[in-house]
Amino acid sequence: MNVVITAGITCALAISVAMPVYASDTAPEPSEGDTLTAVTAEALEAHYGEQADPVQAGAASEVELSPEGLSGQAVDVVLPSTHSAEVEGDESSAAPVFYTDATGDGIRIISTFPTAEDVVDLRYEMGGVLDPYLVQVGDAFKVLDSNDRYIVDLAAPWAIDASGRYLPTRYTLTGNELRQDVDFTGAVFPVVADPAWTYAVDHASFNLITGKEKATPSRVMAELRRCFNCSFPVANAPRAFPSVGQTINLNASPFTMINVAAPVRVSAVVKDGFNFIALPGHFDGVDSTVSFRFYNDRSGWLHISVVALIWKDRGALANETNRRIASQTWANFLANLIRQRTL
């Protein structure tokens, strides 16, 4: 069985339409006989906190991902093979169960291990992409191909046991096989693990000619601190680099005579980028978020990655128009940066 997942898109300052989330007291309870046990549900809730997403049961052996207008490449993800649930004639024996949980811009593949005997190697085969490799950006990862072109994002890996303890886990990539290694030492079963595959807007500098296409994120951040609005391509951006907690009343309109209110607060500044959160009156909806990260691929080319969570869906046509504007806006941001003489 295949599951096809395509990414949703919206809004000039962003990329994806948020899927519904559930507060901890309204998250769907597993139905009687559901392999997703109550303990597993509690483990998921412990990870996601008050925004525990509903889990969709899926018996898929392969998941097809498509960026649908975002940056990236289509990927066929083959789920890990599992041993038979029947052990020495005991048909009641459980086996690992995989769930697919669609997000606004990709999918989580949730692996559940009812007992220690059900543990299998979490090996995901990526089909349809050319010699992928990983680049770590913060605690997450970019998957790029042998030509340094962006494929897909991988959120930070996690695994949690029934006591709520996070287990040590990491990714390794060999050829087209992604492996999530989990240390089950002392684990209380059932255990839940999750690689999340998502798409972003990702622009690379290898199609630009300035002599600064391989600038490092630290150099980029230094340039933005020198003059933020010399490069940031949205009206009303300040000259001084904004501080955490600062409010900026951006105007997202590409036309000087039109105002599209986009007030934001700076929610984070890190060594390789910064985050905004939308305030009341923002056209994307309050609490929408957008993050900007700069990174170098293995050949040294500078990339900008923009990831957003948008709470207002304006319909397919408006979403597509806004996506195109957003993608061009952030491409201009990268181009502006590497053209700065002081970079």
PyMOL commands that set and color helices and strands:
alter all, ss='L'
color gray80, all
select helices_A, chain A and resi 38-51+116-118+217-226+316-338
alter helices_A, ss='H'
color red, helices_A
select strands_A, chain A and resi 2-6+62-66+75-78+97-103+106-113+122-127+133-137+140-144+150-154+158-161+169-174+177-182+191-194+196-198+201-204+247-251+261-270+273-278+289-296+302-309
alter strands_A, ss='S'
color yellow, strands_A
deselect
rebuild
show_as cartoon
